[in-house]
Amino acid sequence: MNPDQSPRRDVALDRESRRRLFAIAYRIVGSRHDAEDAVHEGLARWYQLSDEQRATVREPLAWLTRVVSRICLDELRSARARREEYRGIWLPEPDLINSGSAPVDPADRVTLDDTVSYAFLVVLEKLTPAERVSFILHDVFGISFEEIAGTVGRTAAACRQLAVSARRRLAAEPRFEVPDAEHDRVVTAFLDACRRGDLGQLVALLDPNVVSVADGGDVVRAARRPVVGASAVAAYLLGVLAQQATDGWTISVEPINGRNGIVVRDGGTVVGTADLLVLGGRVAQIAMQVNPKKLQGVQSGD
């Protein structure tokens, strides 16, 4: 790097700025791979500018945020069309960035709050692309509606209404906010029951109206519709384990999007993740990602 470059020219290379851009992109598209592509494309467009053009940009990070967000908005719109033909249930890609024993880099903490929990990403799928972008940029990252208008292609007033609509729709969804200690206790007990094949214990850990969904895409066989009810879900889970488990499988409690969940590996390769929502000391919702295409980005644990 040229030592004569100013901090403004260097912003695209700043690690913390890259992490912020990724945090925004991941929340918008719900895919680690697509988020990384969006950030890469945004940085490429920055470097395609001439020195004179870059010198006219007062706030490079704001410029990059707008560009990356617009790329993500376009991806969301095209993804909606593709998902209409998706086989089975569509779920976001998990992020195991906080897995393992290595300490979390402070620059990564922006991705580890409640707004990037796996359950929250699932709920965000119910918003329109414009609602999702307006809500995330304003409510999560504090970006003004005037700035968001240039990304969404609407007026600032329209973007404000999009965010209001998003908040209203999100408020109508059930929230499962429990202390981490309680959540972790239930997740650990859930894994123990699964490992031992204890149907009675597993049923006792599940809410009577528990809902389990799984995303296998067109690669892995998975239930195409939600499985509902403690007895049905428990039998389904133990049946899957009995049919698929091999001596090479390891099942452990690990952070998924910053909160403990279940990670399944076959010889070191991640073959499945399960995010658990806890209500009243029981598991109320289970979201399982078993589509290999959506697990490619977590194989190294980065």
Secondary structure, 3 states (H helix, E strand, C coil): CCCCCCHHHHHHHCHHHHHHHHHHHHHHHCCHHHHHHHHHHHHHHHHHCCHHHHHCCCCHHHHHHHHHHHHHHHHHHHHHHHHCCCCCCCCCCCCCCCCCCCCCCHHHHHHCCHHHCHHHHHHHCCCCHHHHHHHHHHHHCCCCHHHHHHHHCCCHHHHHHHHHHHHHHHHCCCCCCCCHHHHHHHHHHHHHHHHHCCHHHHHHHEEEEEEEEEECCCCCCCCCCCEECHHHHHHHHHHHHHHHCCCCEEEEEEEECCEEEEEEEECCEEEEEEEEEEECCEEEEEEEECCHHHHHHHCCCC
